[in-house]
Amino acid sequence: MIIVADSGGTKTVWYYSSPEKSGSLITSGLHPQSLSRFSPQDTETIMPLMVSSGRLYFYGTGCYHSDHRQEVYLWLKQRFPLFEIIVESDLIGSATALHGTNSGLVGILGTGSSLGVWNGSQLVLPIPSLGWMIGDPGSGTDIARRFFTQWYSRKFPDNLNQILEQNPAFDSAPMLIEKIYSSPSPTKDIAAYCKEISSLIHFDPIRRIVQYSFHDFFDYYEHVLKQYASLPLAFSGGIAHAFKPILSAVAQARGYNIFAVIDNPIKQLAAIHFSEYRSI
């Protein structure tokens, strides 16, 4: 069996294929700093795969540095003892899916955000992603934080306030504080509000929140974007995909054309690795 997994801050998508069966599964995200939060229910979900043998390709957030990759490798090896396991950064997965063996810039805008330079086989991160507590401009966490800050401080017009107050998907300030600060996965929980936020994008204040967040992303990575301006720029991630028109417009306003935007690279990665496996 071959398994290809793409793991972000919110979820992990597992594609698998063997002569007997193929399909996909979804579990919580697997970050090297929070592997213990993978629930018993998540383990039960992938249990049918763990008893097989073969090769597992894992592309995960937080797996750029070798020590983090080793942590994830050891965690996976305990659960998939009969598999050959390859662990790489989620940015490498996105770069492979979006650019293949060609050079390019690749960004991820999902629960978190990051940007790297791909030479067709290797990835470099000239500027680090600082994570949700310090940075992550353009991410779902950043957009949701800006949204709640403006709503609770009464920056929105009355008609929008009324809609929000009647929407059960949005919590009051005390409920949000309790939910986020007591959560074992705060980034996942706060970024999850972006699905509902995207349904309000026709309101100017909401659209400006997303625009400013994306502008901050381009500001933070400006040095890299200018240095490699000749390379095609592409994005993956749920936020990039959900707000693609705004992302494209902000990029164009900054002088960049986006080559491609995909929600998740897993289908392209699975096609690549399944093909390689069948040719062995």
C-alpha positions in Angstrom: 0.0 0.0 0.0 1.0 3.6 -0.6 -0.3 6.4 1.6 0.1 10.1 0.9 -0.9 12.5 3.7 -1.0 16.3 3.7 -1.3 17.8 7.1 -2.1 21.4 8.0 -3.0 23.2 11.2 -6.6 22.0 11.0 -6.8 18.7 9.3 -4.8 15.8 7.8 -6.0 14.3 4.5 -4.8 10.7 4.0 -5.0 9.2 0.4 -4.2 5.5 0.1 -4.0 3.0 -2.7 -3.3 -0.8 -2.9 -4.3 -3.6 -5.3 -7.2 -4.4 -2.9 -8.5 -0.9 -2.1 -8.1 2.8 -2.4 -9.7 5.9 -0.9 -9.2 8.8 1.5 -9.6 9.6 5.2 -9.6 12.9 7.2 -8.3 13.4 10.7 -7.1 16.3 12.8 -3.9 18.1 11.9 -0.5 16.6 13.0 1.9 19.3 14.1 5.3 18.2 15.5 4.7 20.4 18.6 1.2 18.9 19.4 1.4 15.3 18.4 -0.2 14.3 21.7 -3.4 16.0 20.7 -4.1 13.4 18.0 -7.3 12.0 19.5 -8.3 8.3 20.0 -11.0 8.9 17.4 -8.4 10.1 14.9 -6.3 7.0 15.6 -9.4 4.8 15.1 -10.0 6.4 11.8 -6.6 5.5 10.4 -6.4 2.1 12.2 -7.2 0.1 9.0 -4.2 1.6 7.3 -1.8 1.0 10.2 -2.0 -2.8 9.9 -0.8 -2.7 6.3 2.7 -2.3 4.8 4.2 -0.2 2.1 5.3 3.4 1.8 4.0 6.5 3.5 4.6 10.0 2.2 3.8 12.6 4.9 3.8 16.4 4.1 3.1 18.4 7.2 3.1 21.9 8.6 6.0 22.6 11.0 8.1 19.9 9.3 10.6 22.2 7.5 13.4 21.7 10.1 15.1 18.3 10.4 14.4 17.9 14.1 10.7 18.4 13.7 10.6 16.0 10.8 12.3 13.4 13.0 9.7 13.9 15.7 6.9 13.3 13.2 8.8 10.3 11.7 9.2 8.6 15.0 5.5 9.2 15.9 4.4 7.8 12.5 6.8 4.8 12.7 5.3 3.7 16.0 1.9 3.5 14.3 3.0 2.4 10.8 5.8 0.0 11.7 5.7 -1.9 8.4 5.9 1.2 6.3 8.9 3.0 4.7 8.2 6.6 5.8 9.2 9.9 4.2 8.4 13.1 6.0 8.6 16.5 4.3 7.3 20.0 4.9 3.8 20.9 3.7 5.5 23.7 1.6 7.4 21.0 -0.3 4.2 19.2 -0.9 2.5 22.3 -2.3 5.6 23.3 -4.3 5.7 19.8 -5.9 2.0 19.9 -6.7 2.0 23.5 -8.0 5.4 23.8 -9.8 6.6 20.2 -10.3 10.2 20.2 -11.3 10.1 23.9 -12.3 11.3 26.8 -10.1 8.8 29.0 -8.4 7.5 30.8 -5.3 5.0 28.9 -3.2 2.8 30.2 -0.4 0.4 28.5 2.0 -2.5 30.5 3.3 -4.5 28.2 5.6 -4.7 28.0 9.4 -1.2 29.5 9.3 0.8 31.1 6.5 4.3 30.7 5.0 6.2 31.4 1.8 9.2 29.5 0.2 11.4 29.4 -2.8 11.4 26.2 -4.8 14.1 25.3 -7.3 12.4 22.2 -8.7 13.8 19.8 -6.1 14.6 21.8 -3.0 12.9 24.4 -0.8 14.4 27.4 0.9 12.6 29.7 3.4 14.6 33.0 3.3 12.1 34.5 5.8 10.6 32.4 8.6 7.0 31.9 9.4 6.6 33.2 12.9 3.5 31.3 13.9 0.1 32.6 15.0 1.1 34.3 18.3 3.6 36.6 16.5 2.9 36.6 12.8 1.0 34.5 10.2 -0.4 37.4 8.2 -2.9 36.3 5.6 -3.8 33.2 7.5 -7.2 32.0 8.8 -6.1 32.7 12.3 -5.1 36.3 11.4 -8.3 37.0 9.5 -10.5 35.7 12.3 -8.6 37.7 14.9 -9.1 40.9 12.9 -12.7 40.1 12.4 -13.5 39.6 16.1 -11.4 42.6 17.1 -13.4 44.9 14.8 -16.8 43.4 15.7 -16.3 43.5 19.4 -15.0 47.0 19.3 -18.1 48.1 17.4 -16.3 49.1 14.2 -19.0 47.5 12.0 -22.1 49.3 10.7 -25.4 48.5 12.5 -26.8 46.3 9.7 -23.8 44.1 9.8 -23.8 44.0 13.6 -27.5 42.8 13.5 -26.6 40.0 11.1 -23.7 38.8 13.2 -25.7 39.0 16.5 -28.4 36.7 14.9 -25.9 34.2 13.5 -25.3 31.3 16.0 -22.0 30.5 14.3 -20.4 33.5 15.9 -19.8 33.5 19.7 -20.1 36.4 22.1 -16.8 37.8 23.4 -17.0 35.9 26.8 -17.9 32.6 25.0 -15.1 33.1 22.4 -12.5 33.8 25.1 -13.5 30.7 27.0 -13.5 28.6 23.9 -10.1 29.7 22.5 -8.1 30.1 25.7 -9.2 26.7 27.0 -8.8 24.9 23.6 -5.9 22.4 23.0 -6.0 23.6 19.4 -6.7 27.3 19.5 -5.4 28.1 16.0 -7.7 25.4 14.5 -10.7 26.7 16.5 -10.3 30.4 15.6 -9.4 29.8 12.0 -12.6 27.7 11.6 -14.7 30.9 11.8 -13.3 31.9 8.4 -15.8 29.6 6.6 -18.7 31.7 8.0 -16.7 35.0 7.5 -16.3 34.2 3.8 -20.1 34.2 3.4 -20.1 37.8 4.5 -17.4 38.9 2.0 -19.9 41.2 0.1 -19.8 43.6 3.1 -17.1 46.2 2.6 -15.8 46.0 6.2 -15.3 42.2 5.9 -13.7 42.5 2.5 -11.3 45.1 3.8 -10.3 42.8 6.7 -9.2 40.2 4.2 -7.5 42.7 2.0 -5.5 44.2 4.8 -4.5 40.7 6.0 -3.2 39.8 2.5 -1.4 43.1 2.2 0.4 42.4 5.4 1.4 39.0 4.0 2.9 40.7 1.0 4.6 43.3 3.2 6.1 40.6 5.4 7.5 38.7 2.5 8.3 41.7 0.3 12.1 41.1 0.3 11.7 37.6 -1.0 9.0 38.5 -3.5 11.1 41.3 -5.0 14.3 39.2 -5.0 12.6 36.4 -6.9 10.1 38.5 -8.9 10.9 36.5 -12.1 9.6 33.3 -10.7 5.9 32.3 -10.9 4.0 32.7 -7.7 1.4 30.1 -6.6 -0.6 29.4 -3.4 -2.3 26.5 -1.7 -4.5 26.4 1.4 -8.2 26.8 2.4 -7.9 30.6 2.9 -6.1 31.2 -0.4 -8.8 29.2 -2.2 -11.8 30.7 -0.3 -10.7 34.2 -0.9 -9.0 33.7 -4.2 -10.5 36.8 -6.0 -9.3 39.1 -3.2 -5.9 37.4 -3.0 -5.5 37.8 -6.8 -6.5 41.4 -6.7 -4.2 42.3 -3.8 -1.3 40.5 -5.6 -1.9 42.4 -8.8 -2.1 45.7 -6.9 1.3 44.8 -5.5 2.7 44.0 -8.9 2.5 40.2 -8.8 0.5 37.8 -10.9 -0.5 34.5 -9.3 0.2 31.5 -11.4 -2.2 29.1 -9.6 -4.3 28.6 -6.4 -5.4 25.3 -5.1 -7.2 24.3 -1.9 -5.1 21.3 -1.1 -2.2 19.6 -2.9 -3.2 16.1 -1.9 -4.8 15.0 -5.2 -1.7 16.1 -7.2 0.7 14.5 -4.7 -1.3 11.3 -4.6 -1.3 11.1 -8.4 2.4 11.6 -8.5 3.3 9.0 -5.9 0.7 6.5 -6.9 2.2 6.6 -10.4 5.7 6.1 -9.1 4.5 3.2 -6.9 2.9 1.4 -9.8 6.0 1.8 -12.0 8.2 0.0 -9.4 
